[in-house]
């Protein structure tokens, strides 16, 4: 359902690791 939101969160986490 919120795959796009999850995608953005994953990208955000990836760049802020």
N, C-alpha and C positions, 0 to 999 in steps of 0.2 A: 504493500500500500504506500508506505512512505519511503520507497526505495530511493527516490531522488534526495530526500532529506538525509537519509542514512548515508548516501553517497557523498554528500557535501560534508557531513560530519567526519566520515572516514578520510576524506581529502584533507580536511582541516587538521585532524589528528596526525595525519601523515606528515604534513608540513610543520607541525608544531611539536614534533617528537625530539 
